[in-house]
Amino acid sequence: MKKTATLIVLAITFVLAGCNTVKGVGQDVQRAGGALERAAK
């Protein structure tokens, strides 16, 4: 559980660091959600 939480925090950090616009934030959050969903399966 602790490793999963750490990975999620790191992923969010990288997603937010790579965003330049509000639109980009939305797209990055959507991609991160999709990745987490695939990892959960």
Secondary structure as UniProt FT lines:
FT   HELIX           2..17
FT   HELIX           22..40
//
